[in-house]
Amino acid sequence: MSKTLTIDGKAIPFEEGQTIMEAATAAGVYIPHLCHHPEYTPHGSCKLCNVNVNGRVCSACTFPAAEGQNVINNSKELNDDRQKITQMLFVEGNHLCPGCEKSGNCQLQAVAYHLNMLDNHFPHFYAKRVVDASHPEVLIDHNRCIFCTLCVRASQQTDGKDVFAISGRGINKRLIANAPSGLLKDTDLAATDAAAHICPTGAILIKRTGYQVPIGERIYDHHDIDEVSLKVEKV
């Protein structure tokens, strides 16, 4: 007999060992997220996927599905919190979409559209973060890193290279390249690595490929992220 939970009043079947996020995705229910990816160990860092489970706020990507759970996902309170989190990510990372090559293919931008984020609300930090263009094929714009750790997990779990790590805490947190020099050129990262393509923002970009797909013809120019995310993650 299959087990079920409810999400916003809808009965959702799940298998033993699945998280709420996995059960929701399999049933065609979108829960906003940035740090989650079905191929990698859940991290629970972005908090966009926070849902209310029997009165308790939990990260859907890490919290196990269980029989009889009553999950609230699409509420004004949760979506207001998600919008504020997204606004903070924008102002902390200097995300200026009109000048970013990732515009239209950016998950952060697409989540902002989905949440009807119309302004940044908070003052910009304009943090002083460097651009590492030392690698012959890949560059990192640290101004756009949201510390989702997807590149860290992709490098470890798919590429088997351990190129990236997160160092520091709070305002001193930063993405680092695992090389004595700290420069990307001194790692064994290749442009074909999963870690070079997994970034949900414009922080990690492949050189000499900018605007090969024109603005206006990119994936989120025509599709909401809920549609794209559910289609991709079910594959």
Secondary structure, 3 states (H helix, E strand, C coil): CCEEEEECCEEEEECCCCEHHHHHHHCCCCCCCCCCCCCCCCCCCCCCCEEEECCEEEECCCCECCCCCEEECCCHHHHHHHHHHHHHHHHHHCCCHHHCCCCCCCHHHHHHHHCCCCCCCCCCCCCCCCEECCCCCEEEEHHHCCCCCHHHHHHHHHHCCCCEEEECCHHHCEEEECCCCCCHHHCCCCCCCHHHCCCCCCCEEECCCCCCCCCCCCHHHHCCHHHHHHHHHHC
